[in-house]
Amino acid sequence: MGKYEFRLPDIGEGVTEGEIVSWLVSPGDVVVEDQPMVEVMTDKATVTITSPRSGRIVETRGKVGGVVPVHSVLVVFDLDDRPAASPARRRAH
């Protein structure tokens, strides 16, 4: 499947950017869908952004304390290196 670029989603009405508070993942980490990846602070709240899918983190963009615009690339995934579904997730389907 290749690479997937995850963009900072809309995180509130009228919010155009967010400040990276902390990264919860690093390049090389293998993550699963819905795993927390990064905490972003806006003028309204601090939000934990979760992974939209499973895969290996190739690159994180933005430094702690840095401001990133909504819809800018935040994380690059390698989808060819996804973890196997957990037994509970396999049974649910």
PDB file with one MODEL, atoms N, CA, C and O in Angstrom:
MODEL        1
ATOM      1  N   MET A   1       0.803  -1.198   0.000  1.00  0.00           N
ATOM      2  CA  MET A   1       0.000   0.000   0.000  1.00  0.00           C
ATOM      3  C   MET A   1       0.845   1.261   0.000  1.00  0.00           C
ATOM      4  O   MET A   1       0.374   2.299  -0.464  1.00  0.00           O
ATOM      5  N   GLY A   2       2.087   1.216   0.505  1.00  0.00           N
ATOM      6  CA  GLY A   2       2.945   2.383   0.427  1.00  0.00           C
ATOM      7  C   GLY A   2       2.823   3.348   1.584  1.00  0.00           C
ATOM      8  O   GLY A   2       2.519   2.970   2.715  1.00  0.00           O
ATOM      9  N   LYS A   3       3.067   4.598   1.267  1.00  0.00           N
ATOM     10  CA  LYS A   3       3.092   5.660   2.273  1.00  0.00           C
ATOM     11  C   LYS A   3       1.722   6.334   2.383  1.00  0.00           C
ATOM     12  O   LYS A   3       0.955   6.384   1.422  1.00  0.00           O
ATOM     13  N   TYR A   4       1.440   6.850   3.583  1.00  0.00           N
ATOM     14  CA  TYR A   4       0.207   7.595   3.831  1.00  0.00           C
ATOM     15  C   TYR A   4       0.576   8.837   4.630  1.00  0.00           C
ATOM     16  O   TYR A   4       1.229   8.738   5.669  1.00  0.00           O
ATOM     17  N   GLU A   5       0.166   9.995   4.154  1.00  0.00           N
ATOM     18  CA  GLU A   5       0.419  11.255   4.861  1.00  0.00           C
ATOM     19  C   GLU A   5      -0.828  11.646   5.637  1.00  0.00           C
ATOM     20  O   GLU A   5      -1.880  11.910   5.054  1.00  0.00           O
ATOM     21  N   PHE A   6      -0.698  11.681   6.959  1.00  0.00           N
ATOM     22  CA  PHE A   6      -1.802  12.082   7.828  1.00  0.00           C
ATOM     23  C   PHE A   6      -1.702  13.574   8.085  1.00  0.00           C
ATOM     24  O   PHE A   6      -0.666  14.072   8.526  1.00  0.00           O
ATOM     25  N   ARG A   7      -2.780  14.278   7.807  1.00  0.00           N
ATOM     26  CA  ARG A   7      -2.822  15.729   7.981  1.00  0.00           C
ATOM     27  C   ARG A   7      -3.567  16.088   9.259  1.00  0.00           C
ATOM     28  O   ARG A   7      -4.506  15.400   9.660  1.00  0.00           O
ATOM     29  N   LEU A   8      -3.139  17.170   9.891  1.00  0.00           N
ATOM     30  CA  LEU A   8      -3.817  17.644  11.094  1.00  0.00           C
ATOM     31  C   LEU A   8      -5.267  17.942  10.738  1.00  0.00           C
ATOM     32  O   LEU A   8      -5.532  18.797   9.893  1.00  0.00           O
ATOM     33  N   PRO A   9      -6.206  17.249  11.371  1.00  0.00           N
ATOM     34  CA  PRO A   9      -7.615  17.450  11.023  1.00  0.00           C
ATOM     35  C   PRO A   9      -8.166  18.745  11.619  1.00  0.00           C
ATOM     36  O   PRO A   9      -7.518  19.391  12.442  1.00  0.00           O
ATOM     37  N   ASP A  10      -9.369  19.107  11.190  1.00  0.00           N
ATOM     38  CA  ASP A  10     -10.078  20.210  11.838  1.00  0.00           C
ATOM     39  C   ASP A  10     -10.272  19.815  13.291  1.00  0.00           C
ATOM     40  O   ASP A  10     -10.821  18.751  13.577  1.00  0.00           O
ATOM     41  N   ILE A  11      -9.826  20.661  14.211  1.00  0.00           N
ATOM     42  CA  ILE A  11      -9.904  20.308  15.632  1.00  0.00           C
ATOM     43  C   ILE A  11     -10.769  21.277  16.417  1.00  0.00           C
ATOM     44  O   ILE A  11     -10.668  21.357  17.641  1.00  0.00           O
ATOM     45  N   GLY A  12     -11.603  22.002  15.726  1.00  0.00           N
ATOM     46  CA  GLY A  12     -12.528  22.914  16.391  1.00  0.00           C
ATOM     47  C   GLY A  12     -12.956  24.012  15.447  1.00  0.00           C
ATOM     48  O   GLY A  12     -12.206  24.419  14.559  1.00  0.00           O
ATOM     49  N   GLU A  13     -14.153  24.479  15.645  1.00  0.00           N
ATOM     50  CA  GLU A  13     -14.685  25.528  14.784  1.00  0.00           C
ATOM     51  C   GLU A  13     -13.834  26.789  14.879  1.00  0.00           C
ATOM     52  O   GLU A  13     -13.595  27.305  15.971  1.00  0.00           O
ATOM     53  N   GLY A  14     -13.388  27.270  13.752  1.00  0.00           N
ATOM     54  CA  GLY A  14     -12.588  28.489  13.711  1.00  0.00           C
ATOM     55  C   GLY A  14     -11.117  28.291  14.031  1.00  0.00           C
ATOM     56  O   GLY A  14     -10.346  29.249  13.984  1.00  0.00           O
ATOM     57  N   VAL A  15     -10.706  27.056  14.359  1.00  0.00           N
ATOM     58  CA  VAL A  15      -9.310  26.782  14.691  1.00  0.00           C
ATOM     59  C   VAL A  15      -8.538  26.575  13.390  1.00  0.00           C
ATOM     60  O   VAL A  15      -8.907  25.735  12.569  1.00  0.00           O
ATOM     61  N   THR A  16      -7.467  27.345  13.207  1.00  0.00           N
ATOM     62  CA  THR A  16      -6.682  27.266  11.973  1.00  0.00           C
ATOM     63  C   THR A  16      -5.298  26.669  12.178  1.00  0.00           C
ATOM     64  O   THR A  16      -4.610  26.349  11.209  1.00  0.00           O
ATOM     65  N   GLU A  17      -4.879  26.514  13.448  1.00  0.00           N
ATOM     66  CA  GLU A  17      -3.558  25.977  13.744  1.00  0.00           C
ATOM     67  C   GLU A  17      -3.541  25.427  15.156  1.00  0.00           C
ATOM     68  O   GLU A  17      -4.440  25.689  15.956  1.00  0.00           O
ATOM     69  N   GLY A  18      -2.496  24.657  15.450  1.00  0.00           N
ATOM     70  CA  GLY A  18      -2.323  24.119  16.787  1.00  0.00           C
ATOM     71  C   GLY A  18      -0.850  24.060  17.138  1.00  0.00           C
ATOM     72  O   GLY A  18       0.010  23.961  16.263  1.00  0.00           O
ATOM     73  N   GLU A  19      -0.574  24.123  18.426  1.00  0.00           N
ATOM     74  CA  GLU A  19       0.803  24.018  18.917  1.00  0.00           C
ATOM     75  C   GLU A  19       1.038  22.594  19.407  1.00  0.00           C
ATOM     76  O   GLU A  19       0.244  22.056  20.178  1.00  0.00           O
ATOM     77  N   ILE A  20       2.127  21.992  18.958  1.00  0.00           N
ATOM     78  CA  ILE A  20       2.453  20.637  19.400  1.00  0.00           C
ATOM     79  C   ILE A  20       2.936  20.700  20.845  1.00  0.00           C
ATOM     80  O   ILE A  20       3.936  21.346  21.157  1.00  0.00           O
ATOM     81  N   VAL A  21       2.198  20.011  21.720  1.00  0.00           N
ATOM     82  CA  VAL A  21       2.537  19.973  23.143  1.00  0.00           C
ATOM     83  C   VAL A  21       3.496  18.821  23.417  1.00  0.00           C
ATOM     84  O   VAL A  21       4.499  18.991  24.110  1.00  0.00           O
ATOM     85  N   SER A  22       3.182  17.639  22.867  1.00  0.00           N
ATOM     86  CA  SER A  22       4.072  16.491  23.039  1.00  0.00           C
ATOM     87  C   SER A  22       3.779  15.430  21.987  1.00  0.00           C
ATOM     88  O   SER A  22       2.635  15.212  21.589  1.00  0.00           O
ATOM     89  N   TRP A  23       4.853  14.781  21.554  1.00  0.00           N
ATOM     90  CA  TRP A  23       4.729  13.639  20.653  1.00  0.00           C
ATOM     91  C   TRP A  23       4.643  12.388  21.508  1.00  0.00           C
ATOM     92  O   TRP A  23       5.423  12.224  22.446  1.00  0.00           O
ATOM     93  N   LEU A  24       3.707  11.506  21.198  1.00  0.00           N
ATOM     94  CA  LEU A  24       3.536  10.254  21.920  1.00  0.00           C
ATOM     95  C   LEU A  24       4.067   9.072  21.110  1.00  0.00           C
ATOM     96  O   LEU A  24       4.060   7.934  21.580  1.00  0.00           O
ATOM     97  N   VAL A  25       4.531   9.354  19.882  1.00  0.00           N
ATOM     98  CA  VAL A  25       5.139   8.349  19.001  1.00  0.00           C
ATOM     99  C   VAL A  25       6.418   8.932  18.416  1.00  0.00           C
ATOM    100  O   VAL A  25       6.638  10.142  18.444  1.00  0.00           O
ATOM    101  N   SER A  26       7.253   8.047  17.887  1.00  0.00           N
ATOM    102  CA  SER A  26       8.505   8.453  17.248  1.00  0.00           C
ATOM    103  C   SER A  26       8.654   7.708  15.933  1.00  0.00           C
ATOM    104  O   SER A  26       8.050   6.651  15.750  1.00  0.00           O
ATOM    105  N   PRO A  27       9.461   8.250  15.003  1.00  0.00           N
ATOM    106  CA  PRO A  27       9.730   7.505  13.774  1.00  0.00           C
ATOM    107  C   PRO A  27      10.258   6.109  14.108  1.00  0.00           C
ATOM    108  O   PRO A  27      11.107   5.946  14.985  1.00  0.00           O
ATOM    109  N   GLY A  28       9.744   5.115  13.399  1.00  0.00           N
ATOM    110  CA  GLY A  28      10.109   3.725  13.649  1.00  0.00           C
ATOM    111  C   GLY A  28       9.082   2.976  14.476  1.00  0.00           C
ATOM    112  O   GLY A  28       9.037   1.746  14.438  1.00  0.00           O
ATOM    113  N   ASP A  29       8.253   3.701  15.227  1.00  0.00           N
ATOM    114  CA  ASP A  29       7.216   3.054  16.030  1.00  0.00           C
ATOM    115  C   ASP A  29       6.154   2.434  15.131  1.00  0.00           C
ATOM    116  O   ASP A  29       5.797   2.997  14.096  1.00  0.00           O
ATOM    117  N   VAL A  30       5.658   1.283  15.530  1.00  0.00           N
ATOM    118  CA  VAL A  30       4.513   0.665  14.862  1.00  0.00           C
ATOM    119  C   VAL A  30       3.295   0.967  15.721  1.00  0.00           C
ATOM    120  O   VAL A  30       3.274   0.661  16.913  1.00  0.00           O
ATOM    121  N   VAL A  31       2.281   1.568  15.108  1.00  0.00           N
ATOM    122  CA  VAL A  31       1.081   1.978  15.837  1.00  0.00           C
ATOM    123  C   VAL A  31      -0.139   1.243  15.292  1.00  0.00           C
ATOM    124  O   VAL A  31      -0.132   0.715  14.180  1.00  0.00           O
ATOM    125  N   VAL A  32      -1.176   1.228  16.108  1.00  0.00           N
ATOM    126  CA  VAL A  32      -2.455   0.650  15.697  1.00  0.00           C
ATOM    127  C   VAL A  32      -3.486   1.767  15.598  1.00  0.00           C
ATOM    128  O   VAL A  32      -3.315   2.838  16.181  1.00  0.00           O
ATOM    129  N   GLU A  33      -4.538   1.509  14.868  1.00  0.00           N
ATOM    130  CA  GLU A  33      -5.606   2.486  14.697  1.00  0.00           C
ATOM    131  C   GLU A  33      -6.121   2.944  16.059  1.00  0.00           C
ATOM    132  O   GLU A  33      -6.291   2.132  16.969  1.00  0.00           O
ATOM    133  N   ASP A  34      -6.365   4.229  16.194  1.00  0.00           N
ATOM    134  CA  ASP A  34      -6.874   4.892  17.403  1.00  0.00           C
ATOM    135  C   ASP A  34      -5.836   5.052  18.515  1.00  0.00           C
ATOM    136  O   ASP A  34      -6.180   5.504  19.607  1.00  0.00           O
ATOM    137  N   GLN A  35      -4.574   4.693  18.261  1.00  0.00           N
ATOM    138  CA  GLN A  35      -3.528   4.894  19.261  1.00  0.00           C
ATOM    139  C   GLN A  35      -3.188   6.378  19.335  1.00  0.00           C
ATOM    140  O   GLN A  35      -3.015   7.009  18.293  1.00  0.00           O
ATOM    141  N   PRO A  36      -3.086   6.964  20.546  1.00  0.00           N
ATOM    142  CA  PRO A  36      -2.693   8.369  20.662  1.00  0.00           C
ATOM    143  C   PRO A  36      -1.312   8.607  20.053  1.00  0.00           C
ATOM    144  O   PRO A  36      -0.375   7.843  20.284  1.00  0.00           O
ATOM    145  N   MET A  37      -1.204   9.704  19.255  1.00  0.00           N
ATOM    146  CA  MET A  37       0.066  10.011  18.583  1.00  0.00           C
ATOM    147  C   MET A  37       0.678  11.326  19.035  1.00  0.00           C
ATOM    148  O   MET A  37       1.891  11.413  19.225  1.00  0.00           O
ATOM    149  N   VAL A  38      -0.152  12.353  19.209  1.00  0.00           N
ATOM    150  CA  VAL A  38       0.383  13.682  19.488  1.00  0.00           C
ATOM    151  C   VAL A  38      -0.666  14.500  20.238  1.00  0.00           C
ATOM    152  O   VAL A  38      -1.867  14.358  20.005  1.00  0.00           O
ATOM    153  N   GLU A  39      -0.194  15.354  21.137  1.00  0.00           N
ATOM    154  CA  GLU A  39      -1.083  16.286  21.826  1.00  0.00           C
ATOM    155  C   GLU A  39      -0.886  17.659  21.213  1.00  0.00           C
ATOM    156  O   GLU A  39       0.238  18.146  21.091  1.00  0.00           O
ATOM    157  N   VAL A  40      -1.999  18.279  20.827  1.00  0.00           N
ATOM    158  CA  VAL A  40      -1.978  19.578  20.162  1.00  0.00           C
ATOM    159  C   VAL A  40      -2.832  20.549  20.965  1.00  0.00           C
ATOM    160  O   VAL A  40      -3.958  20.228  21.346  1.00  0.00           O
ATOM    161  N   MET A  41      -2.292  21.741  21.221  1.00  0.00           N
ATOM    162  CA  MET A  41      -3.020  22.769  21.960  1.00  0.00           C
ATOM    163  C   MET A  41      -3.492  23.849  20.995  1.00  0.00           C
ATOM    164  O   MET A  41      -2.727  24.348  20.169  1.00  0.00           O
ATOM    165  N   THR A  42      -4.770  24.196  21.120  1.00  0.00           N
ATOM    166  CA  THR A  42      -5.320  25.309  20.352  1.00  0.00           C
ATOM    167  C   THR A  42      -5.648  26.422  21.333  1.00  0.00           C
ATOM    168  O   THR A  42      -5.384  26.301  22.529  1.00  0.00           O
ATOM    169  N   ASP A  43      -6.221  27.502  20.830  1.00  0.00           N
ATOM    170  CA  ASP A  43      -6.613  28.574  21.738  1.00  0.00           C
ATOM    171  C   ASP A  43      -7.815  28.171  22.587  1.00  0.00           C
ATOM    172  O   ASP A  43      -8.199  28.895  23.505  1.00  0.00           O
ATOM    173  N   LYS A  44      -8.416  27.005  22.280  1.00  0.00           N
ATOM    174  CA  LYS A  44      -9.611  26.565  22.995  1.00  0.00           C
ATOM    175  C   LYS A  44      -9.385  25.361  23.909  1.00  0.00           C
ATOM    176  O   LYS A  44     -10.026  25.254  24.954  1.00  0.00           O
ATOM    177  N   ALA A  45      -8.485  24.456  23.530  1.00  0.00           N
ATOM    178  CA  ALA A  45      -8.305  23.219  24.300  1.00  0.00           C
ATOM    179  C   ALA A  45      -7.039  22.492  23.863  1.00  0.00           C
ATOM    180  O   ALA A  45      -6.455  22.797  22.823  1.00  0.00           O
ATOM    181  N   THR A  46      -6.626  21.518  24.685  1.00  0.00           N
ATOM    182  CA  THR A  46      -5.564  20.599  24.291  1.00  0.00           C
ATOM    183  C   THR A  46      -6.231  19.300  23.864  1.00  0.00           C
ATOM    184  O   THR A  46      -7.063  18.751  24.585  1.00  0.00           O
ATOM    185  N   VAL A  47      -5.858  18.815  22.682  1.00  0.00           N
ATOM    186  CA  VAL A  47      -6.512  17.668  22.065  1.00  0.00           C
ATOM    187  C   VAL A  47      -5.476  16.582  21.794  1.00  0.00           C
ATOM    188  O   VAL A  47      -4.368  16.875  21.345  1.00  0.00           O
ATOM    189  N   THR A  48      -5.833  15.334  22.065  1.00  0.00           N
ATOM    190  CA  THR A  48      -4.983  14.206  21.701  1.00  0.00           C
ATOM    191  C   THR A  48      -5.426  13.702  20.336  1.00  0.00           C
ATOM    192  O   THR A  48      -6.582  13.321  20.148  1.00  0.00           O
ATOM    193  N   ILE A  49      -4.502  13.702  19.389  1.00  0.00           N
ATOM    194  CA  ILE A  49      -4.782  13.232  18.036  1.00  0.00           C
ATOM    195  C   ILE A  49      -4.390  11.758  17.970  1.00  0.00           C
ATOM    196  O   ILE A  49      -3.270  11.390  18.325  1.00  0.00           O
ATOM    197  N   THR A  50      -5.320  10.918  17.512  1.00  0.00           N
ATOM    198  CA  THR A  50      -5.062   9.484  17.435  1.00  0.00           C
ATOM    199  C   THR A  50      -4.774   9.058  16.001  1.00  0.00           C
ATOM    200  O   THR A  50      -5.081   9.771  15.045  1.00  0.00           O
ATOM    201  N   SER A  51      -4.184   7.895  15.880  1.00  0.00           N
ATOM    202  CA  SER A  51      -3.826   7.365  14.566  1.00  0.00           C
ATOM    203  C   SER A  51      -5.080   6.947  13.798  1.00  0.00           C
ATOM    204  O   SER A  51      -5.939   6.254  14.343  1.00  0.00           O
ATOM    205  N   PRO A  52      -5.189   7.364  12.537  1.00  0.00           N
ATOM    206  CA  PRO A  52      -6.355   6.986  11.743  1.00  0.00           C
ATOM    207  C   PRO A  52      -6.277   5.556  11.222  1.00  0.00           C
ATOM    208  O   PRO A  52      -7.278   5.003  10.766  1.00  0.00           O
ATOM    209  N   ARG A  53      -5.091   4.956  11.288  1.00  0.00           N
ATOM    210  CA  ARG A  53      -4.900   3.593  10.792  1.00  0.00           C
ATOM    211  C   ARG A  53      -3.649   2.998  11.406  1.00  0.00           C
ATOM    212  O   ARG A  53      -2.895   3.683  12.099  1.00  0.00           O
ATOM    213  N   SER A  54      -3.436   1.733  11.151  1.00  0.00           N
ATOM    214  CA  SER A  54      -2.258   1.033  11.659  1.00  0.00           C
ATOM    215  C   SER A  54      -1.116   1.152  10.658  1.00  0.00           C
ATOM    216  O   SER A  54      -1.340   1.233   9.450  1.00  0.00           O
ATOM    217  N   GLY A  55       0.107   1.160  11.173  1.00  0.00           N
ATOM    218  CA  GLY A  55       1.276   1.217  10.313  1.00  0.00           C
ATOM    219  C   GLY A  55       2.510   1.614  11.099  1.00  0.00           C
ATOM    220  O   GLY A  55       2.459   1.798  12.315  1.00  0.00           O
ATOM    221  N   ARG A  56       3.617   1.744  10.388  1.00  0.00           N
ATOM    222  CA  ARG A  56       4.875   2.175  11.009  1.00  0.00           C
ATOM    223  C   ARG A  56       5.057   3.655  10.737  1.00  0.00           C
ATOM    224  O   ARG A  56       4.855   4.119   9.614  1.00  0.00           O
ATOM    225  N   ILE A  57       5.441   4.397  11.770  1.00  0.00           N
ATOM    226  CA  ILE A  57       5.697   5.829  11.635  1.00  0.00           C
ATOM    227  C   ILE A  57       7.030   6.011  10.923  1.00  0.00           C
ATOM    228  O   ILE A  57       8.063   5.536  11.396  1.00  0.00           O
ATOM    229  N   VAL A  58       7.007   6.695   9.792  1.00  0.00           N
ATOM    230  CA  VAL A  58       8.221   6.986   9.037  1.00  0.00           C
ATOM    231  C   VAL A  58       8.769   8.346   9.444  1.00  0.00           C
ATOM    232  O   VAL A  58       9.980   8.525   9.569  1.00  0.00           O
ATOM    233  N   GLU A  59       7.869   9.301   9.651  1.00  0.00           N
ATOM    234  CA  GLU A  59       8.291  10.679   9.919  1.00  0.00           C
ATOM    235  C   GLU A  59       7.213  11.399  10.720  1.00  0.00           C
ATOM    236  O   GLU A  59       6.019  11.223  10.479  1.00  0.00           O
ATOM    237  N   THR A  60       7.658  12.217  11.682  1.00  0.00           N
ATOM    238  CA  THR A  60       6.752  13.142  12.365  1.00  0.00           C
ATOM    239  C   THR A  60       7.195  14.543  11.973  1.00  0.00           C
ATOM    240  O   THR A  60       8.389  14.835  11.910  1.00  0.00           O
ATOM    241  N   ARG A  61       6.222  15.406  11.711  1.00  0.00           N
ATOM    242  CA  ARG A  61       6.552  16.767  11.280  1.00  0.00           C
ATOM    243  C   ARG A  61       6.073  17.756  12.324  1.00  0.00           C
ATOM    244  O   ARG A  61       4.921  17.733  12.758  1.00  0.00           O
ATOM    245  N   GLY A  62       6.980  18.610  12.707  1.00  0.00           N
ATOM    246  CA  GLY A  62       6.680  19.610  13.721  1.00  0.00           C
ATOM    247  C   GLY A  62       7.381  19.275  15.020  1.00  0.00           C
ATOM    248  O   GLY A  62       7.411  18.122  15.451  1.00  0.00           O
ATOM    249  N   LYS A  63       7.937  20.289  15.629  1.00  0.00           N
ATOM    250  CA  LYS A  63       8.655  20.122  16.891  1.00  0.00           C
ATOM    251  C   LYS A  63       7.747  20.524  18.042  1.00  0.00           C
ATOM    252  O   LYS A  63       6.813  21.308  17.870  1.00  0.00           O
ATOM    253  N   VAL A  64       8.035  19.975  19.219  1.00  0.00           N
ATOM    254  CA  VAL A  64       7.311  20.379  20.418  1.00  0.00           C
ATOM    255  C   VAL A  64       7.471  21.891  20.574  1.00  0.00           C
ATOM    256  O   VAL A  64       8.580  22.423  20.515  1.00  0.00           O
ATOM    257  N   GLY A  65       6.352  22.563  20.771  1.00  0.00           N
ATOM    258  CA  GLY A  65       6.353  24.022  20.869  1.00  0.00           C
ATOM    259  C   GLY A  65       6.117  24.702  19.537  1.00  0.00           C
ATOM    260  O   GLY A  65       5.857  25.904  19.485  1.00  0.00           O
ATOM    261  N   GLY A  66       6.206  23.931  18.447  1.00  0.00           N
ATOM    262  CA  GLY A  66       5.983  24.485  17.118  1.00  0.00           C
ATOM    263  C   GLY A  66       4.500  24.559  16.790  1.00  0.00           C
ATOM    264  O   GLY A  66       3.691  23.794  17.315  1.00  0.00           O
ATOM    265  N   VAL A  67       4.161  25.488  15.916  1.00  0.00           N
ATOM    266  CA  VAL A  67       2.777  25.677  15.491  1.00  0.00           C
ATOM    267  C   VAL A  67       2.608  25.074  14.103  1.00  0.00           C
ATOM    268  O   VAL A  67       3.404  25.326  13.199  1.00  0.00           O
ATOM    269  N   VAL A  68       1.548  24.266  13.951  1.00  0.00           N
ATOM    270  CA  VAL A  68       1.260  23.627  12.666  1.00  0.00           C
ATOM    271  C   VAL A  68      -0.136  24.026  12.199  1.00  0.00           C
ATOM    272  O   VAL A  68      -1.083  24.012  12.985  1.00  0.00           O
ATOM    273  N   PRO A  69      -0.265  24.379  10.925  1.00  0.00           N
ATOM    274  CA  PRO A  69      -1.584  24.733  10.392  1.00  0.00           C
ATOM    275  C   PRO A  69      -2.473  23.492  10.236  1.00  0.00           C
ATOM    276  O   PRO A  69      -1.984  22.398   9.955  1.00  0.00           O
ATOM    277  N   VAL A  70      -3.770  23.679  10.420  1.00  0.00           N
ATOM    278  CA  VAL A  70      -4.732  22.624  10.139  1.00  0.00           C
ATOM    279  C   VAL A  70      -4.563  22.212   8.678  1.00  0.00           C
ATOM    280  O   VAL A  70      -4.341  23.056   7.811  1.00  0.00           O
ATOM    281  N   HIS A  71      -4.667  20.930   8.417  1.00  0.00           N
ATOM    282  CA  HIS A  71      -4.538  20.302   7.094  1.00  0.00           C
ATOM    283  C   HIS A  71      -3.091  20.166   6.616  1.00  0.00           C
ATOM    284  O   HIS A  71      -2.863  19.750   5.480  1.00  0.00           O
ATOM    285  N   SER A  72      -2.106  20.509   7.458  1.00  0.00           N
ATOM    286  CA  SER A  72      -0.715  20.264   7.069  1.00  0.00           C
ATOM    287  C   SER A  72      -0.343  18.836   7.475  1.00  0.00           C
ATOM    288  O   SER A  72      -0.920  18.275   8.407  1.00  0.00           O
ATOM    289  N   VAL A  73       0.633  18.254   6.760  1.00  0.00           N
ATOM    290  CA  VAL A  73       1.060  16.879   7.048  1.00  0.00           C
ATOM    291  C   VAL A  73       1.722  16.848   8.420  1.00  0.00           C
ATOM    292  O   VAL A  73       2.632  17.621   8.716  1.00  0.00           O
ATOM    293  N   LEU A  74       1.228  15.919   9.255  1.00  0.00           N
ATOM    294  CA  LEU A  74       1.724  15.796  10.620  1.00  0.00           C
ATOM    295  C   LEU A  74       2.554  14.524  10.798  1.00  0.00           C
ATOM    296  O   LEU A  74       3.588  14.538  11.467  1.00  0.00           O
ATOM    297  N   VAL A  75       2.090  13.421  10.192  1.00  0.00           N
ATOM    298  CA  VAL A  75       2.750  12.123  10.340  1.00  0.00           C
ATOM    299  C   VAL A  75       2.742  11.410   8.988  1.00  0.00           C
ATOM    300  O   VAL A  75       1.746  11.439   8.265  1.00  0.00           O
ATOM    301  N   VAL A  76       3.870  10.768   8.657  1.00  0.00           N
ATOM    302  CA  VAL A  76       3.944   9.937   7.457  1.00  0.00           C
ATOM    303  C   VAL A  76       4.056   8.484   7.920  1.00  0.00           C
ATOM    304  O   VAL A  76       4.913   8.139   8.733  1.00  0.00           O
ATOM    305  N   PHE A  77       3.166   7.638   7.381  1.00  0.00           N
ATOM    306  CA  PHE A  77       3.108   6.219   7.721  1.00  0.00           C
ATOM    307  C   PHE A  77       3.643   5.370   6.582  1.00  0.00           C
ATOM    308  O   PHE A  77       3.547   5.753   5.416  1.00  0.00           O
ATOM    309  N   ASP A  78       4.210   4.208   6.921  1.00  0.00           N
ATOM    310  CA  ASP A  78       4.477   3.142   5.961  1.00  0.00           C
ATOM    311  C   ASP A  78       3.404   2.096   6.220  1.00  0.00           C
ATOM    312  O   ASP A  78       3.438   1.413   7.243  1.00  0.00           O
ATOM    313  N   LEU A  79       2.454   1.966   5.302  1.00  0.00           N
ATOM    314  CA  LEU A  79       1.334   1.055   5.501  1.00  0.00           C
ATOM    315  C   LEU A  79       1.686  -0.388   5.179  1.00  0.00           C
ATOM    316  O   LEU A  79       0.898  -1.292   5.458  1.00  0.00           O
ATOM    317  N   ASP A  80       2.859  -0.618   4.595  1.00  0.00           N
ATOM    318  CA  ASP A  80       3.280  -1.984   4.298  1.00  0.00           C
ATOM    319  C   ASP A  80       3.820  -2.684   5.537  1.00  0.00           C
ATOM    320  O   ASP A  80       4.118  -3.877   5.493  1.00  0.00           O
ATOM    321  N   ASP A  81       3.948  -1.957   6.637  1.00  0.00           N
ATOM    322  CA  ASP A  81       4.515  -2.498   7.872  1.00  0.00           C
ATOM    323  C   ASP A  81       3.482  -2.397   8.989  1.00  0.00           C
ATOM    324  O   ASP A  81       3.788  -1.933  10.087  1.00  0.00           O
ATOM    325  N   ARG A  82       2.255  -2.835   8.702  1.00  0.00           N
ATOM    326  CA  ARG A  82       1.183  -2.759   9.690  1.00  0.00           C
ATOM    327  C   ARG A  82       1.231  -3.959  10.626  1.00  0.00           C
ATOM    328  O   ARG A  82       1.586  -5.061  10.207  1.00  0.00           O
ATOM    329  N   PRO A  83       0.874  -3.750  11.901  1.00  0.00           N
ATOM    330  CA  PRO A  83       0.799  -4.878  12.828  1.00  0.00           C
ATOM    331  C   PRO A  83      -0.425  -5.729  12.513  1.00  0.00           C
ATOM    332  O   PRO A  83      -1.400  -5.240  11.943  1.00  0.00           O
ATOM    333  N   ALA A  84      -0.368  -6.988  12.881  1.00  0.00           N
ATOM    334  CA  ALA A  84      -1.532  -7.865  12.709  1.00  0.00           C
ATOM    335  C   ALA A  84      -2.639  -7.407  13.646  1.00  0.00           C
ATOM    336  O   ALA A  84      -2.369  -6.863  14.716  1.00  0.00           O
ATOM    337  N   ALA A  85      -3.866  -7.626  13.246  1.00  0.00           N
ATOM    338  CA  ALA A  85      -4.997  -7.262  14.101  1.00  0.00           C
ATOM    339  C   ALA A  85      -4.935  -8.081  15.380  1.00  0.00           C
ATOM    340  O   ALA A  85      -4.526  -9.242  15.367  1.00  0.00           O
ATOM    341  N   SER A  86      -5.341  -7.472  16.474  1.00  0.00           N
ATOM    342  CA  SER A  86      -5.348  -8.183  17.745  1.00  0.00           C
ATOM    343  C   SER A  86      -6.422  -9.265  17.699  1.00  0.00           C
ATOM    344  O   SER A  86      -7.366  -9.148  16.918  1.00  0.00           O
ATOM    345  N   PRO A  87      -6.306 -10.313  18.510  1.00  0.00           N
ATOM    346  CA  PRO A  87      -7.328 -11.366  18.509  1.00  0.00           C
ATOM    347  C   PRO A  87      -8.723 -10.810  18.778  1.00  0.00           C
ATOM    348  O   PRO A  87      -9.687 -11.262  18.160  1.00  0.00           O
ATOM    349  N   ALA A  88      -8.854  -9.846  19.679  1.00  0.00           N
ATOM    350  CA  ALA A  88     -10.163  -9.264  19.986  1.00  0.00           C
ATOM    351  C   ALA A  88     -10.727  -8.559  18.763  1.00  0.00           C
ATOM    352  O   ALA A  88     -11.922  -8.663  18.485  1.00  0.00           O
ATOM    353  N   ARG A  89      -9.890  -7.849  18.037  1.00  0.00           N
ATOM    354  CA  ARG A  89     -10.360  -7.130  16.849  1.00  0.00           C
ATOM    355  C   ARG A  89     -10.764  -8.123  15.757  1.00  0.00           C
ATOM    356  O   ARG A  89     -11.749  -7.900  15.053  1.00  0.00           O
ATOM    357  N   ARG A  90     -10.009  -9.220  15.611  1.00  0.00           N
ATOM    358  CA  ARG A  90     -10.360 -10.219  14.591  1.00  0.00           C
ATOM    359  C   ARG A  90     -11.702 -10.865  14.910  1.00  0.00           C
ATOM    360  O   ARG A  90     -12.501 -11.100  14.004  1.00  0.00           O
ATOM    361  N   ARG A  91     -11.963 -11.159  16.190  1.00  0.00           N
ATOM    362  CA  ARG A  91     -13.228 -11.787  16.578  1.00  0.00           C
ATOM    363  C   ARG A  91     -14.403 -10.852  16.358  1.00  0.00           C
ATOM    364  O   ARG A  91     -15.507 -11.307  16.058  1.00  0.00           O
ATOM    365  N   ALA A  92     -14.182  -9.548  16.503  1.00  0.00           N
ATOM    366  CA  ALA A  92     -15.263  -8.574  16.371  1.00  0.00           C
ATOM    367  C   ALA A  92     -15.760  -8.486  14.942  1.00  0.00           C
ATOM    368  O   ALA A  92     -16.884  -8.042  14.711  1.00  0.00           O
ATOM    369  N   HIS A  93     -14.959  -8.896  13.985  1.00  0.00           N
ATOM    370  CA  HIS A  93     -15.357  -8.784  12.574  1.00  0.00           C
ATOM    371  C   HIS A  93     -15.909 -10.065  12.162  1.00  0.00           C
ATOM    372  O   HIS A  93     -16.316 -10.221  11.011  1.00  0.00           O
TER     373      HIS A  93
ENDMDL
END
